Structures are given as structure tokens and as C-alpha cells.
């Protein structure tokens, strides 16, 4: 039961962080100068997506899992 709740919280946190990153990138379009996305916003967006992926258990390295 506890593991199921923990998994749900992790998934919810990852989704909320991804949504926050998307909102951040959209708001950057309306900040002066319009239409220009600052590199710091892109960096922050990348870090938000990296955190969301880490919460979900996605790793930078590709692993081959063999079925037993």
C-alpha cells in the first residue's frame, strides 16, 4: 500500500515539474524582448525535465535488462 502511494506521489511530482517547465518556456515568449527565449530559461527547462525524469527513474545511461 505504501509503495503504491509513494509511486503515485513520484509520478504526480514528475508531471507537475514537467508542466512547470512548459509554463516557464511559454512565459519566456512574452517577456521582453518578445519572441526571444533566454538561454537561462532553456537551461532551467532542461534541468526541470532532467529532475522529472530522475523522479520517474529514467537514467542517462542505456541499460539492457535481460528477462529471467
C-alpha positions in Angstrom: 0.0 0.0 0.0 2.7 2.4 1.0 4.7 1.7 -2.2 1.7 2.4 -4.3 1.2 5.8 -2.6 4.9 6.6 -3.0 4.8 5.8 -6.7 1.7 7.9 -7.2 3.4 10.9 -5.4 6.5 10.5 -7.5 4.5 10.4 -10.7 2.5 13.4 -9.7 5.6 15.4 -8.8 7.2 14.5 -12.2 4.2 15.6 -14.1 3.9 18.8 -12.1 7.5 19.6 -12.7 7.2 19.0 -16.5 4.1 21.2 -16.6 6.0 23.9 -14.7 8.9 23.7 -17.2 6.5 24.0 -20.1 4.8 27.1 -18.5 8.3 28.6 -17.9 9.2 28.2 -21.6 5.9 29.7 -22.8 6.1 32.6 -20.4 9.6 33.3 -21.8 8.0 34.2 -25.1 6.1 37.1 -23.6 9.0 38.5 -21.5 10.9 41.4 -23.2 12.3 41.1 -25.8 9.2 39.2 -27.2 9.9 36.0 -29.1 13.4 35.5 -27.7 14.0 32.7 -25.2 16.9 33.5 -23.0 19.5 30.7 -22.6 18.9 30.6 -18.8 15.3 29.7 -19.4 16.3 26.9 -21.7 18.8 25.7 -19.0 16.1 25.8 -16.3 13.7 23.9 -18.6 16.3 21.2 -19.2 17.0 20.8 -15.5 13.3 20.6 -14.8 12.9 17.8 -17.3 16.0 16.1 -16.0 14.6 16.2 -12.5 11.2 14.9 -13.7 13.0 12.0 -15.5 15.1 11.2 -12.4 11.9 11.1 -10.2 10.5 8.6 -12.7 13.7 6.5 -12.6 15.0 7.4 -16.1 18.8 7.3 -16.3 21.2 8.9 -18.7 22.8 5.5 -19.5 21.1 2.9 -21.6 20.8 -0.4 -19.8 19.9 -3.7 -21.3 17.8 -5.7 -19.0 17.6 -9.4 -19.6 14.4 -11.3 -18.7 15.0 -14.1 -16.2 
